[in-house]
């Protein structure tokens, strides 16, 4: 995701290592948080990004992904908003950012 942001002109200097801490980096680049109560039915637009808290037993770095207008992408093309089964089951907290 960092590389995608940089390819789009974002300044990621001083970026965090953990995905869950990317909110300030996105804000520094003109993104703002939007309210998404039900990601399953929300209409996302290309360029939306999400920062997701870690699951209880998963990688404690959390997750970050971007929406390309069709798919959510991180280091892989996701099946949907949630990057995997554990995230779907636990639905940890998240913040969606829009530019």
C-alpha positions, 0 to 999 in steps of 0.5 A: 500500500505504501508503494501505491500511495507513493506512485500516486504522489503521496509523501510517505516519509516517516511512515509507520511500520505497522499498517494500523498506524497509517492514519496520520500518514494518510491525513498528511496527504490530504485524506480525511476520515469518513463514516462507514457503518456497514462496509458490506453495503457502503458504496466506496469510490476509487482511492478510498483507503482503510486502516483496520485494527488487528484481529485478536489472534492475527498479525498485530500490525493490523491491515491497510488496503486501498479500493481501486474502483472494483477491488480492495487491494493490499499486498493482494487482491482481496475478496471484499472489504475484509482481508480475510476470514478472521477479520470478517468474523471479528470485524475489528475497528477500522477507519475509512479515508477518502481524498 
